[in-house]
């Protein structure tokens, strides 16, 4: 198994991607990826959805599931070349079992990957999760933060995932993984749901910042909103380079005309990683490498778009037809680095509440 894993590793990591790795061996890579319908092929008694089962409409079998898991492994390894990412945020994951299979059946566990996951009340059983390399990131605390829907809403949404940990024994990093409600049913009709999720996200960020206004924080997710949405600027208070705000959007550093997913003719940026301003300000131990912000649009993740022209993400299914692709989203990522400071004056993690949690958010 280990021999097979290293053969796959050598195959995935091309010399072109690894060319500059010698100078980036200490880089702390972060990736976010919506893996689209990563279902367990077995029937889950807690999930009434039977579409992705061997007897369901999709004919979702163990073989197809394992092919998808091996595809996700390939993507993760390719994003980091010879330095696999230390954190990988995922969304559209059904349960912990598929994450265990992802780590232990594909060889990712040999790179000391572990995961944080909580079951959420999402009606399709789709959750968010965080993969982390235990040799680079020590988890201190994790919890699911519920997003209570608007009154009268019958379809619950997934929780936010909050994780606090220490990066390379250097500094504490706060990580939030989000998957805001989809646009299914119409953009306007579902806006209130995303607005509610945005307010809960803002309260979570505020609780972290109240303890330490310079706390290094990453907010990553599929927000189902474009970077110009008021939910970022007005609710989250996220600015861009040269503007004010606790959080900073990095969308202005991504190539124009591109995106993480495609709807008809247009590419859109629903998948983003936002950072606390301290990671860009230059006065903390953890810092963003501005040149590392990127979209991972590898050729194998794309196919010809015969209907609308150009290319589009290569999905597992086209309609009801299984084609063995990856996802309808492309991954995004960045790198952090740790600036050496006086070892006698190391930053301290913020104090937690008496319960050890951030507290309930209405």
Kinemage of the C-alpha trace (Angstrom):
@kinemage 1
@onewidth
@group {chain A} dominant
@subgroup {mainchain}
@vectorlist {calphas} color= white
{ca unk a 1} P 0.000 0.000 0.000
{ca unk a 2} L 2.790 2.410 0.894
{ca unk a 3} L 4.620 1.673 -2.351
{ca unk a 4} L 1.450 2.372 -4.293
{ca unk a 5} L 0.955 5.619 -2.389
{ca unk a 6} L 4.411 6.929 -3.204
{ca unk a 7} L 4.018 5.956 -6.854
{ca unk a 8} L 0.809 8.011 -6.923
{ca unk a 9} L 2.602 10.845 -5.145
{ca unk a 10} L 5.366 10.886 -7.751
{ca unk a 11} L 2.806 10.757 -10.551
{ca unk a 12} L 0.727 13.613 -9.154
{ca unk a 13} L 3.522 16.037 -8.370
{ca unk a 14} L 4.859 17.344 -11.651
{ca unk a 15} L 8.303 18.985 -11.889
{ca unk a 16} L 6.681 22.249 -13.015
{ca unk a 17} L 4.739 22.555 -9.798
{ca unk a 18} L 7.651 21.480 -7.646
{ca unk a 19} L 10.199 23.820 -9.241
{ca unk a 20} L 9.982 26.470 -6.535
{ca unk a 21} L 9.326 24.159 -3.614
{ca unk a 22} L 12.899 24.215 -2.372
{ca unk a 23} L 12.359 27.800 -1.219
{ca unk a 24} L 8.856 27.059 0.132
{ca unk a 25} L 9.463 23.978 2.235
{ca unk a 26} L 8.335 25.854 5.342
{ca unk a 27} L 5.195 27.257 3.700
{ca unk a 28} L 1.938 26.402 5.480
{ca unk a 29} L -0.449 25.569 2.654
{ca unk a 30} L -4.201 26.057 2.975
{ca unk a 31} L -6.746 24.745 0.447
{ca unk a 32} L -10.519 24.862 0.258
{ca unk a 33} L -12.417 22.428 -1.962
{ca unk a 34} L -16.118 21.774 -2.487
{ca unk a 35} L -15.933 18.103 -3.427
{ca unk a 36} L -19.579 17.894 -4.599
{ca unk a 37} L -21.665 15.053 -3.209
{ca unk a 38} L -19.081 12.987 -1.372
{ca unk a 39} L -21.619 10.404 -0.224
{ca unk a 40} L -21.074 7.133 1.553
{ca unk a 41} L -22.424 4.377 -0.712
{ca unk a 42} L -24.053 2.687 2.278
{ca unk a 43} L -27.550 3.627 3.406
{ca unk a 44} L -27.374 6.016 6.354
{ca unk a 45} L -30.253 5.627 8.798
{ca unk a 46} L -29.863 9.292 9.762
{ca unk a 47} L -30.114 10.492 6.164
{ca unk a 48} L -33.369 9.876 4.262
{ca unk a 49} L -31.715 10.652 0.912
{ca unk a 50} L -31.304 7.385 -1.045
{ca unk a 51} L -30.220 8.907 -4.353
{ca unk a 52} L -26.522 8.124 -3.808
{ca unk a 53} L -26.791 4.430 -2.941
{ca unk a 54} L -26.305 1.274 -5.035
{ca unk a 55} L -30.074 0.950 -5.496
{ca unk a 56} L -30.693 4.677 -5.885
{ca unk a 57} L -31.081 6.813 -8.986
{ca unk a 58} L -27.336 7.471 -9.191
{ca unk a 59} L -26.273 3.838 -8.757
{ca unk a 60} L -23.643 5.046 -6.302
{ca unk a 61} L -21.446 2.023 -5.543
{ca unk a 62} L -18.368 1.430 -3.415
{ca unk a 63} L -16.244 1.413 -6.566
{ca unk a 64} L -17.525 4.823 -7.664
{ca unk a 65} L -17.070 6.205 -4.158
{ca unk a 66} L -13.479 4.956 -3.987
{ca unk a 67} L -12.719 6.399 -7.422
{ca unk a 68} L -13.940 9.770 -6.149
{ca unk a 69} L -11.865 9.482 -2.976
{ca unk a 70} L -8.740 8.685 -4.995
{ca unk a 71} L -9.542 11.694 -7.186
{ca unk a 72} L -9.763 13.967 -4.136
{ca unk a 73} L -6.434 12.590 -2.902
{ca unk a 74} L -4.878 13.404 -6.257
{ca unk a 75} L -6.181 16.969 -6.107
{ca unk a 76} L -4.883 17.501 -2.563
{ca unk a 77} L -1.414 16.237 -3.438
{ca unk a 78} L -1.294 18.240 -6.662
{ca unk a 79} L -2.125 21.524 -4.925
{ca unk a 80} L 0.955 21.240 -2.741
{ca unk a 81} L 3.352 19.340 -5.017
{ca unk a 82} L 6.237 18.276 -2.728
{ca unk a 83} L 4.761 20.142 0.257
{ca unk a 84} L 1.168 18.878 0.688
{ca unk a 85} L -1.177 21.484 2.201
{ca unk a 86} L -1.324 21.574 5.976
{ca unk a 87} L -5.037 22.440 6.064
{ca unk a 88} L -7.747 21.370 3.632
{ca unk a 89} L -11.284 22.639 4.157
{ca unk a 90} L -13.946 20.463 2.546
{ca unk a 91} L -17.659 20.783 2.015
{ca unk a 92} L -20.371 18.419 0.757
{ca unk a 93} L -19.093 15.505 2.868
{ca unk a 94} L -21.742 13.073 4.149
{ca unk a 95} L -20.098 11.595 7.242
{ca unk a 96} L -16.917 10.710 9.106
{ca unk a 97} L -16.687 7.311 7.446
{ca unk a 98} L -15.956 8.732 3.992
{ca unk a 99} L -13.272 10.911 5.580
{ca unk a 100} L -11.712 7.882 7.254
{ca unk a 101} L -11.683 6.091 3.910
{ca unk a 102} L -10.185 9.170 2.261
{ca unk a 103} L -7.290 9.156 4.704
{ca unk a 104} L -6.672 5.462 5.264
{ca unk a 105} L -7.607 3.907 1.930
{ca unk a 106} L -5.754 6.391 -0.283
{ca unk a 107} L -2.569 6.778 1.760
{ca unk a 108} L -3.128 10.352 2.981
{ca unk a 109} L -2.780 9.089 6.557
{ca unk a 110} L 0.878 8.341 5.739
{ca unk a 111} L 1.332 12.119 5.490
{ca unk a 112} L -0.165 12.423 9.000
{ca unk a 113} L -3.489 13.809 7.785
{ca unk a 114} L -6.287 13.733 10.341
{ca unk a 115} L -9.728 15.345 10.240
{ca unk a 116} L -12.287 17.326 12.239
{ca unk a 117} L -15.941 16.722 11.416
{ca unk a 118} L -19.336 17.012 13.102
{ca unk a 119} L -22.655 15.739 11.752
{ca unk a 120} L -24.930 18.665 10.923
{ca unk a 121} L -28.720 18.918 10.474
{ca unk a 122} L -28.473 19.515 6.718
{ca unk a 123} L -31.421 17.795 5.052
{ca unk a 124} L -29.176 15.975 2.520
{ca unk a 125} L -26.568 15.057 5.119
{ca unk a 126} L -23.947 17.340 3.584
{ca unk a 127} L -21.390 18.648 6.092
{ca unk a 128} L -18.168 20.635 6.192
{ca unk a 129} L -14.883 19.200 7.469
{ca unk a 130} L -11.250 20.104 7.977
{ca unk a 131} L -8.303 17.897 7.093
{ca unk a 132} L -5.060 18.802 8.838
{ca unk a 133} L -1.538 17.499 8.962
{ca unk a 134} L -0.867 16.564 12.560
{ca unk a 135} L 2.844 17.271 12.086
{ca unk a 136} L 2.077 20.909 11.143
{ca unk a 137} L -1.106 21.755 13.058
{ca unk a 138} L -2.003 20.882 16.652
{ca unk a 139} L -5.748 21.094 17.261
{ca unk a 140} L -6.575 22.772 20.571
{ca unk a 141} L -10.333 23.095 20.228
{ca unk a 142} L -13.092 22.385 17.718
{ca unk a 143} L -16.851 22.736 17.601
{ca unk a 144} L -19.841 22.923 15.300
{ca unk a 145} L -21.655 26.261 15.340
{ca unk a 146} L -25.320 25.911 14.308
{ca unk a 147} L -26.980 28.255 11.844
{ca unk a 148} L -30.612 28.488 12.909
{ca unk a 149} L -32.748 29.227 9.873
{ca unk a 150} L -35.334 31.969 9.519
{ca unk a 151} L -38.766 31.390 11.057
{ca unk a 152} L -40.936 29.067 8.997
{ca unk a 153} L -38.000 27.536 7.095
{ca unk a 154} L -38.424 23.769 6.942
{ca unk a 155} L -35.045 22.898 5.440
{ca unk a 156} L -32.146 23.126 7.931
{ca unk a 157} L -28.662 24.024 6.771
{ca unk a 158} L -25.183 22.827 7.706
{ca unk a 159} L -23.281 24.098 10.714
{ca unk a 160} L -20.176 26.224 10.611
{ca unk a 161} L -17.012 24.432 11.717
{ca unk a 162} L -14.679 26.261 14.089
{ca unk a 163} L -11.184 24.898 14.810
{ca unk a 164} L -8.406 26.474 16.833
{ca unk a 165} L -4.867 25.134 16.639
{ca unk a 166} L -1.163 25.889 16.683
{ca unk a 167} L 0.773 26.210 13.428
{ca unk a 168} L 4.266 24.705 13.496
{ca unk a 169} L 4.617 25.537 17.219
{ca unk a 170} L 4.657 29.137 16.022
{ca unk a 171} L 1.293 30.785 16.664
{ca unk a 172} L -2.376 30.056 17.249
{ca unk a 173} L -4.580 30.045 14.145
{ca unk a 174} L -8.387 30.198 14.152
{ca unk a 175} L -10.117 28.453 11.251
{ca unk a 176} L -13.766 28.674 10.215
{ca unk a 177} L -15.121 26.409 7.457
{ca unk a 178} L -18.484 27.423 5.988
{ca unk a 179} L -20.974 26.301 3.385
{ca unk a 180} L -23.722 28.894 3.200
{ca unk a 181} L -27.191 27.861 1.914
{ca unk a 182} L -27.446 27.189 -1.803
{ca unk a 183} L -29.343 29.163 -4.420
{ca unk a 184} L -31.613 26.242 -5.172
{ca unk a 185} L -35.114 27.697 -5.471
{ca unk a 186} L -33.935 31.060 -6.762
{ca unk a 187} L -31.320 33.665 -5.770
{ca unk a 188} L -33.801 36.127 -4.284
{ca unk a 189} L -35.914 33.463 -2.589
{ca unk a 190} L -32.883 31.991 -0.775
{ca unk a 191} L -31.072 35.245 0.012
{ca unk a 192} L -32.465 35.460 3.558
{ca unk a 193} L -30.940 32.084 4.354
{ca unk a 194} L -27.474 33.199 3.307
{ca unk a 195} L -27.945 36.482 5.129
{ca unk a 196} L -28.676 34.554 8.328
{ca unk a 197} L -25.580 32.390 7.788
{ca unk a 198} L -23.515 35.545 7.216
{ca unk a 199} L -24.685 37.067 10.511
{ca unk a 200} L -23.834 33.872 12.434
{ca unk a 201} L -20.432 33.809 10.733
{ca unk a 202} L -19.853 37.443 11.723
{ca unk a 203} L -20.769 36.759 15.358
{ca unk a 204} L -18.359 33.824 15.438
{ca unk a 205} L -15.541 35.977 14.028
{ca unk a 206} L -16.387 38.757 16.509
{ca unk a 207} L -16.182 36.354 19.439
{ca unk a 208} L -12.669 35.367 18.382
{ca unk a 209} L -11.587 38.969 17.796
{ca unk a 210} L -13.010 40.167 21.132
{ca unk a 211} L -10.433 37.980 22.861
{ca unk a 212} L -7.617 39.216 20.640
{ca unk a 213} L -8.168 41.800 17.906
{ca unk a 214} L -4.984 40.642 16.153
{ca unk a 215} L -5.914 36.946 16.219
{ca unk a 216} L -4.816 35.157 13.020
{ca unk a 217} L -8.000 33.827 11.429
{ca unk a 218} L -8.954 32.096 8.187
{ca unk a 219} L -12.543 31.932 6.948
{ca unk a 220} L -12.877 29.501 4.062
{ca unk a 221} L -15.909 28.143 2.315
{ca unk a 222} L -18.429 27.941 -0.468
{ca unk a 223} L -20.515 31.023 0.250
{ca unk a 224} L -22.853 30.817 -2.743
{ca unk a 225} L -22.264 34.564 -3.072
{ca unk a 226} L -19.890 36.515 -5.299
{ca unk a 227} L -17.133 38.633 -3.676
{ca unk a 228} L -19.036 41.867 -4.442
{ca unk a 229} L -22.058 40.780 -2.410
{ca unk a 230} L -23.104 43.103 0.468
{ca unk a 231} L -23.046 40.012 2.685
{ca unk a 232} L -19.254 40.265 2.597
{ca unk a 233} L -18.781 44.023 2.759
{ca unk a 234} L -21.710 44.988 4.998
{ca unk a 235} L -22.400 41.921 7.147
{ca unk a 236} L -18.945 40.349 7.476
{ca unk a 237} L -17.157 43.695 7.254
{ca unk a 238} L -14.712 42.204 4.787
{ca unk a 239} L -12.620 44.680 2.830
{ca unk a 240} L -10.016 44.331 0.127
{ca unk a 241} L -6.463 45.633 -0.133
{ca unk a 242} L -6.264 49.217 1.126
{ca unk a 243} L -9.696 49.220 2.817
{ca unk a 244} L -10.831 48.847 6.407
{ca unk a 245} L -12.365 45.813 8.068
{ca unk a 246} L -11.518 42.947 10.415
{ca unk a 247} L -11.518 40.501 7.529
{ca unk a 248} L -9.923 40.860 4.147
{ca unk a 249} L -11.170 39.321 0.929
{ca unk a 250} L -8.476 38.084 -1.415
{ca unk a 251} L -10.734 38.070 -4.469
{ca unk a 252} L -8.919 41.059 -5.975
{ca unk a 253} L -5.780 38.896 -6.138
{ca unk a 254} L -7.438 36.235 -8.276
{ca unk a 255} L -7.385 36.349 -12.080
{ca unk a 256} L -10.224 38.284 -13.697
{ca unk a 257} L -12.558 36.328 -15.921
{ca unk a 258} L -11.953 33.142 -13.947
{ca unk a 259} L -13.838 31.513 -11.119
{ca unk a 260} L -14.249 28.453 -8.939
{ca unk a 261} L -17.414 27.253 -10.680
{ca unk a 262} L -19.239 27.924 -13.920
{ca unk a 263} L -22.902 28.726 -14.507
{ca unk a 264} L -23.768 28.655 -18.174
{ca unk a 265} L -21.382 31.127 -19.863
{ca unk a 266} L -20.005 32.782 -16.721
{ca unk a 267} L -17.396 31.779 -14.146
{ca unk a 268} L -18.174 32.790 -10.558
{ca unk a 269} L -16.216 33.052 -7.305
{ca unk a 270} L -18.367 31.307 -4.712
{ca unk a 271} L -15.359 29.588 -3.111
{ca unk a 272} L -13.091 31.898 -1.161
{ca unk a 273} L -10.589 32.114 1.661
{ca unk a 274} L -10.823 35.320 3.695
{ca unk a 275} L -8.177 36.272 6.232
{ca unk a 276} L -7.963 38.463 9.310
{ca unk a 277} L -6.183 41.728 8.621
{ca unk a 278} L -3.378 40.771 11.026
{ca unk a 279} L -2.228 38.061 8.589
{ca unk a 280} L -1.550 40.780 6.029
{ca unk a 281} L -0.465 43.641 8.272
{ca unk a 282} L 3.096 42.451 8.755
{ca unk a 283} L 3.284 42.638 12.546
{ca unk a 284} L 2.362 39.075 13.569
{ca unk a 285} L 4.291 35.830 13.564
{ca unk a 286} L 1.937 34.246 10.998
{ca unk a 287} L 1.784 36.048 7.656
{ca unk a 288} L 0.206 35.548 4.255
{ca unk a 289} L 2.401 35.094 1.213
{ca unk a 290} L 0.423 37.394 -1.146
{ca unk a 291} L 1.872 35.738 -4.234
{ca unk a 292} L 0.512 32.328 -3.167
{ca unk a 293} L -3.211 33.123 -3.522
{ca unk a 294} L -4.449 31.039 -6.410
{ca unk a 295} L -7.104 29.005 -8.152
{ca unk a 296} L -6.140 25.398 -8.868
{ca unk a 297} L -7.450 24.935 -12.392
{ca unk a 298} L -5.478 21.826 -13.326
{ca unk a 299} L -6.222 20.435 -16.764
{ca unk a 300} L -7.487 17.136 -15.369
{ca unk a 301} L -10.164 19.020 -13.367
{ca unk a 302} L -11.661 20.536 -16.532
{ca unk a 303} L -13.440 19.369 -19.664
{ca unk a 304} L -14.758 21.000 -22.831
{ca unk a 305} L -18.033 22.836 -22.421
{ca unk a 306} L -19.856 21.762 -25.563
{ca unk a 307} L -22.984 23.784 -24.777
{ca unk a 308} L -21.676 27.160 -23.596
{ca unk a 309} L -18.135 27.140 -24.940
{ca unk a 310} L -14.715 27.119 -23.315
{ca unk a 311} L -14.156 24.689 -20.477
{ca unk a 312} L -15.992 23.746 -17.298
{ca unk a 313} L -15.296 21.637 -14.191
{ca unk a 314} L -15.215 17.888 -14.845
{ca unk a 315} L -17.949 16.483 -12.604
{ca unk a 316} L -18.669 12.972 -11.328
{ca unk a 317} L -22.071 13.104 -13.010
{ca unk a 318} L -23.362 14.995 -16.019
{ca unk a 319} L -27.057 15.012 -15.269
{ca unk a 320} L -27.761 11.405 -14.302
{ca unk a 321} L -24.886 10.050 -16.404
{ca unk a 322} L -21.824 8.933 -14.432
{ca unk a 323} L -18.595 10.125 -16.061
{ca unk a 324} L -16.076 9.693 -13.252
{ca unk a 325} L -14.972 13.301 -12.812
{ca unk a 326} L -14.148 15.269 -9.694
{ca unk a 327} L -16.472 18.148 -8.760
{ca unk a 328} L -18.438 21.079 -10.138
{ca unk a 329} L -16.100 23.380 -8.175
{ca unk a 330} L -12.374 24.088 -8.400
{ca unk a 331} L -10.182 24.351 -5.291
{ca unk a 332} L -8.642 27.611 -4.099
{ca unk a 333} L -5.645 28.073 -1.848
{ca unk a 334} L -2.940 30.194 -0.275
{ca unk a 335} L 0.210 29.862 1.829
{ca unk a 336} L 1.177 31.262 5.203
{ca unk a 337} L 4.654 31.499 6.646
{ca unk a 338} L 5.945 31.912 10.162
{ca unk a 339} L 8.231 34.859 10.835
{ca unk a 340} L 10.921 34.095 13.418
{ca unk a 341} L 10.528 36.183 16.564
{ca unk a 342} L 12.161 36.215 19.969
{ca unk a 343} L 11.555 32.706 21.328
{ca unk a 344} L 11.318 34.118 24.857
{ca unk a 345} L 8.208 36.094 23.852
{ca unk a 346} L 5.896 33.579 22.195
{ca unk a 347} L 2.275 34.529 21.506
{ca unk a 348} L -0.282 32.990 23.858
{ca unk a 349} L -3.624 31.507 22.762
{ca unk a 350} L -6.678 33.461 23.879
{ca unk a 351} L -8.563 32.359 26.986
{ca unk a 352} L -11.672 30.283 26.445
{ca unk a 353} L -15.000 30.469 28.236
{ca unk a 354} L -15.528 28.342 31.311
{ca unk a 355} L -17.092 25.602 29.203
{ca unk a 356} L -14.140 25.566 26.846
{ca unk a 357} L -16.382 26.648 23.975
{ca unk a 358} L -16.995 29.911 22.217
{ca unk a 359} L -20.502 30.012 23.573
{ca unk a 360} L -23.929 29.693 21.988
{ca unk a 361} L -24.712 31.951 19.055
{ca unk a 362} L -28.335 32.842 18.489
